[in-house]
Amino acid sequence: MGTYLKNCWYAAAFSDEVADTPFARTLLDQPMVIYRRSDGSPAMLLDRCPHRFAPLSMGKVVGDDLQCPYHGLRFNGSGACVANPHMKSGGPLKAADTLAYPLMEKYGFIWFWPGDPARADEDAMPRIDFLDRPDRFSTVKNRLHVRGNYQLIVDNLLDLSHAAFIHPQFSGAERSPEELLAATKQRLERRERSLANHRTREGLPAPAATRKLFGYDDHTPVTSRTTMIWHPPAMLDFPAGVWADDEPEEDGAHIPQFHVITPETALSSHYFFINGRNRRRDDPEVDAAMLAMFELAFKQQDEPIIEAVQARMGEVTDIDALNPVLLQSDAAPVTARRMLAAMIAAEAQETAKASATLRAVGE
């Protein structure tokens, strides 16, 4: 099992994945079941009945409760066993209460808080600008299942220097990786609880995909800017755009993205992404082209290399434990890993201190 930051929000599912039938998904090494109550609000429980450990996801929703498929115990959205048909009263069975998780819905996701429920704070969710502006941006979305530790995916996103090698058709196939890297300036900005990696490229034509979809030609120089903003543990806000010298930045072609990685296990991950655009917003052909573009980039190019890296690492989940050689371009992923490790250590220390206090009170 992995060691994770707990007092934070993780994506459990896209909102439209969960209806009024139980939905199962493994998250942070635990089997979970999500369902919607009669008012449409979601609830998430440990997907294991405390009686004979049957998957609750095989059961059914009865009103606002989830009924175990094996012996009919019913659980409400708070995890309380509210009905036991094997007693004459049919009433609750407190001994069978199970784990439930604080949830919220925002930006088209169902988010869960695996830490202290009393600390679940909706304001801890960062604001994602393009998802708050549906009047300006259209979106497409998808989810990948990656056989690799979630931090390897974060590494991949925070260090976009790999694009010249892994994604040449997007970076500018007619230019060498050396030319692309030489034209790119990078600035790392460390914030109190996040990290921003700014990359600007000037003097080269727009990337091929941007030309094809949004009207740029293959010779006019543009400014291309991407900023990957990491929010721990694995949420990345990715403003990206290009604009010609004769147009304001705001009027350029902008393709912002939101990447959210939730560990399935220590060695596998759910990779959710939403991609926006401010041009050709109501064109279904562009929807299809955008999905195909990101299918190529993420599914066919990034995913295989991440999985190959994990295969070479074996059961190791922390790449730093293998003493890798570091390049200048590693500054952002290395900094993020160190920040996250410090947060996890501080959280563990806080939990241990609280447990010790409770034991002392009990004695």
ABEGO torsion letter per residue (X at the ends): XBBBBABBBBBABBAAABBABBBBBBBGGBBBBBBBBAAGBBBBBBBBBAAAGBBAAABBBBEABBBBAAAGBBBBAAGBBABBAABAAGBBBAAABBBBBBBBBBGGBBBBBABBAAABBAAABBBBAAAABAAABBBBBBBBBBBBBAAAAAAAAABAAAAAAABAAAAGAABBAAAAAAABBBBBBBBAABBBBBBBBBGBBBBAAAAAAAGBBAABBBBBBBBBBBBOABBBBBBBBBBBAABBAAABBBBBBBBBBBBABAABBBBBBBBBBABGAABAAAAAAAAAAAAAAAAAAAAAAAAAAAAAAEABABAAAAGBBBBAAAAAAAAAAAAAAAAAAAAAAAAAAAAAAAAAAAX
